[in-house]
Amino acid sequence: MKSMTGFGKHTDEQDTYQVAVEIKSVNHRFLDSQIKLPAEYNHLELVIRQAIKAKLARGRVECFVTVRQESSGQKEVAVNWELLDSLLVQLECLEEKNEAFKSLDTNQIVTGLARHQDFFEVHEKRIELEDIDSVIQQTLLVALAKLEESRAKEGRLIKDVLENYNNEFLSSIKEVQVLSELFASEHSERLSNKLTELLEGQLDEGRILTEVALLVDRADISEELERLVIHNQNLGTLLKKEQAVGRELDFLIQEMNREVNTIGSKTSEIKIKELVVQMKVILEKIREQIQNIE
């Protein structure tokens, strides 16, 4: 069982650039991924979306990808070798034709040409997009793993809380069962006496007992209590599952609420009604917690 709230971040340092992926998630009915990439890497959006979908079932997910070039190693020199070779050939020709040019220092000439953009140019070093694409995807997988770990950690904490609530709920069920059995015979006797008093012996005892049995049966809550025990067990089973169970838990709590409401409408005993209120409070606490379960 995992929470839908989590955070993961990973940074990959290369020689000339840095890739960072930050990913966070909060609760949501479905999987809703929001991805922010540098414009030149927008072609990776679908790949990233599919990677998130492969790991997460539900939640609103925000993924931020940044690519930054490092200050060192960003520059490189581009030499126009064709033009430079042509110039050197021309200089050799001049030396052969004219003795005056033989005294020229070729190194000085080349040093002077280094300032001329036609021969030498310093510009930003080009990084292959394909290389960065691969690094982005690998960095994403690490950040996703950290997000999953974060969601699993919070999921374990929520699981402990829910198990405590479930145990409280089971205790309330048992209390209602005891009170229900205790009040059943008293209720039957009171109804029988009341009917006998009202009818003043106009009906035989068999008919009175039949009417009492019908009235008691309408107020019987044993079936609802049995179903609540089963739901309580199912809740405990779901809490132990590793996969996404949020929707199942939500449906189960609705069913448990329905049974508790039925018990409240059937009984007239104050003590049972008080326990019904207590059970509804526990179910509401459980419902609030499972809103963040994947």
Secondary structure, 3 states (H helix, E strand, C coil): CCECCEEEEEEEECCCEEEEEEEEEECCCCEEEEEECCHHHHHHHHHHHHHHHHHCCCEEEEEEEEEEECCCCCEEEEECHHHHHHHHHHHHHHHHHCHHHHHCCHHHHHHHHCCCCCCEEEEECCCCHHHHHHHHHHHHHHHHHHHHHHHHHHHHHHHHHHHHHHHHHHHHHHHHHHHHHHHHHHHHHHHHHHHHHHHCCCCCHHHHHHHHHHHHHHCCCHHHHHHHHHHHHHHHHHHCCCCCCHHHHHHHHHHHHHHHHHHHHHCCCHHHHHHHHHHHHHHHHHHHHHCCEC
